Amino acid sequence: MINFFSAIVPFLFSFYPAIRFDKQFRAFFAGNLIASVCFIAWDILFTAWKVWGFNEQYTLGYELFNLPGEEILFFVCIPFACVFTYHCFNTFYTIRWPAKIERILVIVLACLLLAGGLAFINKAYTAAAFISTSLLLLALEFVFKVQWLPGFLTIYPLLLIPFLVVNGILTGTGLEQPVVWYNNAENVSIRVLTIPVEDFVYALELMLFNLFFYEKFKRVFSARAASAEMRPHQTSPGR
């Protein structure tokens, strides 16, 4: 139900004439496939290590690599809703930051995450989420030099509103038992409502991965479409 209701509204509005996110479905799903493989591999490993696990009371019982089918769908449905939101904001608004401000913010955020990860290096979830997100931010800013970080970081606080609802339910808010349980020996045991603080960083990294590949494939498919449109003109009579 969480997967379904997270994705259904963005899916339906994808066909709205002013938004037309449906034109980017190929780019999203191509990029999401790569991002999902990475995070599912992480999920398989941490589930096997009992860093976290799943309550069968709330799942249908279908599993893949010891992960509930719903957990696999999570890595499609939630990024779909978030990338849709990102697409909408970029359709109606142009978000730019001064380059110096962007670099400073990324460096400060990356350093704080790296310091936190190293300080709790014995906590598997904390260390993995904080350190990998820190390195990803630095790579996006200084290696890949992506142009979309300011836009995403601006709307990320807004994305945390539905995140608090969705992740709150998954971690037990309003339920007798959580859908996803965590081994507190592998995190810092700081929670917002019922949500481990590491989940906020994990969600940030999940979105960054999806957006990186989405933007890559969007350019590829746009270039192919432009090339296909030009081809008939190049072979038309009189040219």
MOTAJO-V522283 format. One record per backbone hydrogen bond with DSSP energy under -1.0 kcal/mol. NH is the residue of the N-H (numbers start at 1). CO is the residue of the C=O. If there is no record, write none. Layout:
nh;co
NH;CO
NH;CO
This chain:
nh;co
5;1
6;2
7;3
8;4
11;7
12;8
13;9
15;12
16;13
19;16
20;16
22;14
23;20
24;21
25;22
28;24
29;25
30;26
31;27
32;28
33;29
34;30
35;31
36;32
37;33
38;34
39;35
40;36
41;37
42;38
43;39
44;40
45;41
46;42
47;43
48;44
49;45
51;46
53;181
55;179
58;55
59;56
64;67
67;64
69;62
72;68
73;69
74;70
76;73
77;73
78;74
80;76
81;77
82;78
83;79
84;80
85;81
86;82
87;83
88;84
89;85
90;86
91;87
92;88
93;89
102;98
103;99
104;100
105;101
106;102
107;103
108;104
109;105
110;106
111;107
112;108
113;109
114;110
115;111
116;112
117;113
118;114
119;115
120;116
121;118
123;120
125;186
126;186
127;123
128;124
129;125
130;126
131;127
132;128
133;129
134;130
135;131
136;132
137;133
138;134
139;135
140;136
141;137
142;138
143;139
144;139
146;140
152;148
153;149
154;150
155;151
156;152
159;155
160;156
161;158
163;159
164;160
165;161
166;162
167;163
169;165
170;166
171;167
172;169
173;168
175;172
179;170
180;170
181;53
183;51
186;183
192;195
195;192
197;190
199;196
200;197
202;198
203;199
204;200
205;201
206;202
207;203
208;204
209;205
210;206
211;207
212;208
213;209
214;210
215;211
216;212
217;213
218;214
219;215
220;216
221;217
222;218
223;219
224;220
225;221
226;222
227;223
228;224
229;225
230;226
231;227
234;230
235;231
239;236
